[in-house]
Amino acid sequence: MNLNQILICLAGLIPLGSALECYVCKAQDSNFDKCVKTTIQCRQHEDTCRSFIHWSQPRYWTPRSERIFSIDKSCTTRLECENEQQSLGLQCMRDWYRDWKCTECCQGDRCNYYVTLGASSVRLSMGLLVAAFTVIQVLVHLRA
């Protein structure tokens, strides 16, 4: 190998930095427009995308005491997001007739696109999918 080939191989081993990218918005009344069109690159120490949803009566009068959503999305650390989830505790009961607040945490580029609870169950589902695929492969090879 000549020197150029060695340098090219070594350059390929240098990790290229890529920051997590999350959707961001503040006090939006729906998960459209700004909440799904605005992204930022998180700071180096931020490894989690966060969505905060607040369902409550507005500060102004509305007929029939209607409730509204308020959605915030941002970057944070996993620890901060999990602490916020724990601190909300029983306030995160999604009943239509009472006020509630919930925080969702996820890790991965633009993973906070949807505002749904239960994103942490994706790991379990992926695990089940991989296990099912493995069992099917074993059965196919046993029949062959």
C-alpha positions as CSV (number, residue, x, y, z in Angstrom):
1,M,0.0,0.0,0.0
2,N,1.2,3.5,-0.7
3,L,0.9,6.4,1.6
4,N,-2.2,7.8,-0.1
5,Q,-4.1,4.6,0.3
6,I,-3.2,4.4,4.0
7,L,-4.3,8.0,4.5
8,I,-7.7,7.3,2.8
9,C,-8.2,4.3,5.0
10,L,-7.4,6.2,8.2
11,A,-9.6,9.1,7.1
12,G,-12.5,6.6,6.8
13,L,-12.0,5.6,10.5
14,I,-12.4,9.1,11.8
15,P,-16.0,9.4,13.1
16,L,-18.0,12.1,11.6
17,G,-20.0,14.0,14.2
18,S,-23.7,14.1,13.7
19,A,-26.1,15.6,16.3
20,L,-29.6,14.4,17.1
21,E,-32.2,16.3,15.2
22,C,-35.6,17.0,16.8
23,Y,-38.8,18.8,15.9
24,V,-39.3,22.0,18.0
25,C,-42.3,24.2,18.7
26,K,-43.7,26.1,21.7
27,A,-47.3,26.5,22.9
28,Q,-48.9,25.3,19.6
29,D,-52.6,24.2,19.6
30,S,-52.1,21.3,17.2
31,N,-49.4,18.9,15.9
32,F,-49.4,20.5,12.4
33,D,-47.6,23.3,10.8
34,K,-44.8,24.6,13.1
35,C,-44.6,21.4,15.2
36,V,-43.9,19.2,12.2
37,K,-42.0,21.6,9.9
38,T,-39.4,23.1,12.3
39,T,-36.4,21.0,13.3
40,I,-33.1,21.8,15.1
41,Q,-29.9,20.0,15.7
42,C,-29.6,19.4,19.4
43,R,-26.6,20.3,21.5
44,Q,-23.9,17.7,21.9
45,H,-25.0,16.6,25.4
46,E,-28.7,16.4,24.4
47,D,-29.6,12.8,23.4
48,T,-33.4,12.8,23.6
49,C,-36.3,14.5,21.8
50,R,-39.1,15.6,24.1
51,S,-42.8,16.3,23.5
52,F,-44.9,18.0,26.2
53,I,-48.7,17.9,25.8
54,H,-51.1,19.9,28.0
55,W,-54.9,19.4,27.7
56,S,-56.8,22.1,29.6
57,Q,-59.4,24.8,29.7
58,P,-58.1,28.0,28.1
59,R,-57.5,31.1,30.2
60,Y,-60.3,32.8,28.2
61,W,-64.0,32.0,28.2
62,T,-65.3,29.4,25.7
63,P,-68.8,28.0,25.1
64,R,-69.4,24.6,26.7
65,S,-66.1,24.9,28.7
66,E,-64.1,23.5,25.7
67,R,-60.6,22.3,26.4
68,I,-57.6,22.9,24.1
69,F,-54.2,21.3,23.5
70,S,-50.9,23.0,24.0
71,I,-47.9,21.2,22.5
72,D,-44.2,21.9,23.1
73,K,-41.4,20.0,21.4
74,S,-37.7,20.3,22.1
75,C,-34.3,18.6,22.7
76,T,-33.2,17.5,26.2
77,T,-31.3,14.8,27.9
78,R,-32.7,11.4,28.6
79,L,-32.4,11.9,32.4
80,E,-34.2,15.3,32.3
81,C,-37.0,13.9,30.2
82,E,-37.5,10.8,32.4
83,N,-37.4,13.0,35.6
84,E,-40.1,15.2,34.1
85,Q,-42.2,12.1,33.2
86,Q,-41.9,10.9,36.8
87,S,-42.7,14.3,38.3
88,L,-45.9,14.5,36.3
89,G,-47.0,11.1,37.6
90,L,-50.7,11.0,38.0
91,Q,-51.2,14.3,36.1
92,C,-50.7,12.2,32.9
93,M,-54.1,10.6,32.8
94,R,-55.6,11.3,29.4
95,D,-59.2,11.9,30.4
96,W,-61.2,14.1,28.1
97,Y,-63.1,15.7,31.0
98,R,-60.2,16.8,33.1
99,D,-57.0,18.7,32.6
100,W,-53.8,16.7,32.1
101,K,-50.1,17.0,31.2
102,C,-47.8,14.4,29.7
103,T,-44.2,14.3,28.6
104,E,-43.0,11.9,25.9
105,C,-39.3,11.0,25.4
106,C,-37.7,9.3,22.4
107,Q,-34.2,8.9,21.0
108,G,-33.6,9.1,17.3
109,D,-33.6,11.7,14.6
110,R,-37.0,13.4,14.3
111,C,-38.6,10.8,16.5
112,N,-41.0,13.3,18.1
113,Y,-43.0,13.9,14.9
114,Y,-46.1,12.2,16.3
115,V,-47.6,13.2,19.6
116,T,-48.6,9.8,21.1
117,L,-48.0,8.1,24.3
118,G,-46.4,4.7,24.5
119,A,-43.4,5.4,22.2
120,S,-41.2,3.5,24.7
121,S,-43.1,0.3,23.8
122,V,-41.4,0.4,20.3
123,R,-38.4,-1.4,21.8
124,L,-40.6,-4.3,22.9
125,S,-42.3,-4.5,19.6
126,M,-39.0,-4.5,17.7
127,G,-37.8,-7.2,20.0
128,L,-40.9,-9.3,19.3
129,L,-40.5,-8.7,15.6
130,V,-36.9,-9.8,15.6
131,A,-37.7,-12.9,17.7
132,A,-40.6,-13.8,15.4
133,F,-38.4,-13.4,12.3
134,T,-35.7,-15.6,13.9
135,V,-38.2,-18.3,14.7
136,I,-39.6,-18.3,11.2
137,Q,-36.0,-18.5,9.7
138,V,-35.2,-21.5,12.0
139,L,-38.4,-23.3,11.0
140,V,-37.8,-22.7,7.3
141,H,-34.2,-24.1,7.6
142,L,-35.5,-27.1,9.6
143,R,-38.0,-28.0,6.8
144,A,-35.4,-27.6,4.1
